[in-house]
Amino acid sequence: CLDMLRGLDRLTCLQGNHEKLFLKLLSGCGNESELVRKYGSSYRQITKITRGNIIFVKSWPEQMVMEIDGCRLGFFHGTPTAYTQGRLYPDTEIENQEVYAPYDAVFLGHTHHKMCRQCGSTLIYNPGSLGQQRDGQGCSYIVFDTSTGQCEWRIVPYGLEQLLLEIDYYDMGMKKLREPLLRQRGRWRLDG
């Protein structure tokens, strides 16, 4: 995946919670056994990641703010107050609403739940996830048109059965990895 991302033009990646944990483990400060227990055996594979890809991940910022077509955008894996660990779900009460006020649109990702919410005059989006959908509606991303302010979700079909087989092969019995993929919630909706 990292090789593929490095080959794309005009791409900016953000560090999230697992990039932080990965870099901490690489620096000798993390506990591999604890990470494997919590998140699965992929943390045993870090020695296979090339030096070039490690440098690539280290170069990712924790947050990004930009202005395009007069639209001020904020990008955070978590939230504007907790860049890598913050969680805002579709039904979570928004505390500290003032942190969203400087933006026309904010894009979040940590929860993997598709979301569009209004907070004052700010639209808050979560595209869902391309790798681990958790809302029963498939892997997804969004295309946001800065000139119109319109957002379009795109669902990407993938072989859930194959992913579940791989989880069973590498992390047999680890319900924490399987259950989020199998959640079946009602159809997600736009609240804003």
N, C-alpha and C positions, 0 to 999 in steps of 0.2 A: 504493500500500500504506500509506504513512504517513497519507494522508487517511482511509483506512478505519480504521486503528488509532486515530487521534485521535477518531473518532466512537463508539468503544466505551466503555461505562461500566465502571468497576471493573477497569481494565486497568493492569498494571504491566509495562513493558518493561525489559529490561536491555541495557546496552551490551555488544557483543561485539567481536571483532577488527575487523570491517569498519566498525562505527560509529566505533571509535577511529581507524581509517585515514581514514575520510571526514572526521571533524572535524579531524584533523591536516592533511589536504589543504586544507580550507576555511580554516584559519588561515595557510596559506602555507608550512607546514613540510614538507609531503609532496611526493613526486615523482610527478606524474601519469603520466608515461611508464612509470616502473617499475611502478606499480600496474596500469596497463593491460596491460603485458607479463605480469605475474604472475596477474592476476585477471579480465581482460577489459575490454571497452570501456565497461562501465557506469560506470566512474570518470570517463569523459569527460562524463557526464550530470549531474554535481553542480550545475552552474549552473542546471539546471532545477528544482531542489528549492526550494520556497518558504521564505521567512524563517520563517513559522510552523512549518513542518516541521523546519527546522534547530533552532529553539528547542526543539521537542518532543524531538528526538533528544538534544540537549545535556542535557535534564532527566533522562534515564534514568540510574539508578544502575548501578554496575558489579557490585553484588551485593545480595542482599536476604535478610534473616533475619526470620522471623515465627513466631509461635506461634498455632495455631488448634486448638481442641478438645484442648488439652494436648499437641499434637504440635508439636515444634520442627522447623522446615523451613528449609533453606538453599538458595538459588537462585544459581547461578553460570553464566555462559556457558561458562567454561573449567572451573576447579577451585577449591576453597577457598584454594589457595595461589597460583594464577595466574588471576585472575578472568576475563580475556578471552582468554588464549592457552593455558591449560592443556589438556592432552588426556588423557582417560581412556577407553580403548577397552574393549569387552567382555572382551578377553583380556589387557589390560595389568595387570601386577603393581601393586598399590596400595602405593605408598610413603607414608610419613607418615600411617599409618592414624589417628593421633591427631587429625588435623584434621577427620575425619568424626565423631568420637566425640560432639561436643556436639549432634548432630542426630539426630532420629528418621528423617528422610528428607532426602536431598540430590538436587537436580535440576540436571543439567548439559546442555550442548547442543553444544559446539564441534565434536565429531567427526561429528555427524549420524548416528551409529550407535545404533539402539535398544538399550537395555540396562537390566537390573535386576540388581544385584549386592548382596551382603551384605558389609558391612565391620564386624565386631563386631556391635553391635546396630543399626547404621545401614543402611538401605536406600538404595542409590544408583541413580538413574534417569536415563536419557537418553531423551526421547520420540522421538528421531529428528529429522526435519525436515519442515516443511510446504512448503518450497520446493526442497530439493535432497537428496532421499533418496540414501543412499550404500550401502545394504545390500541392494539388489535386492528389497526388500519393500514399497516404496511410501512415499509421504509419510504422516506420522503425527503424532499428538499423544497426550498421555495425560490422563486424568481421574483425579485422586487424591482419594479420600474420606478426609478427616482424621478423621472419627468412627470409621471402621472400619479405616483403614490400608490399604485395598484400592486397587489401581491397575488401570486398564483402558486398553489401547492402542486407539486408533481410527485406522484406515487411511483416508486420503482419496484417492480416485482422481483422477488428473489426466492431462492429455494430454502424456505424455512426448514423443511424436512432434513436437508443436507446439513444445515447449521446445527440442528438438534442432534443429529448423528455424531457430528464432530465434538459437540459438547459432551455427549455420552462417552465418546472415545477418550478424550483428554481429561475430562473432569466428571467421571461417573458418579452419579448420585448428588451432584451439586445443584440442588433445586434453585438456588439463587440465580443461576445463569439461565435456566430453562423457563422458569415461571414468568419473568417479565415478557418474554417473547410470546407466551401463550395467552396473555391477558386478552380478554374480549370485553371491551367496554362498549357502551353505546357510541353511536356515530359522533365523532368530535364535531364541535361547531365553532363558528366564529362569534365571539362575544362583542366585537368592537365595530 
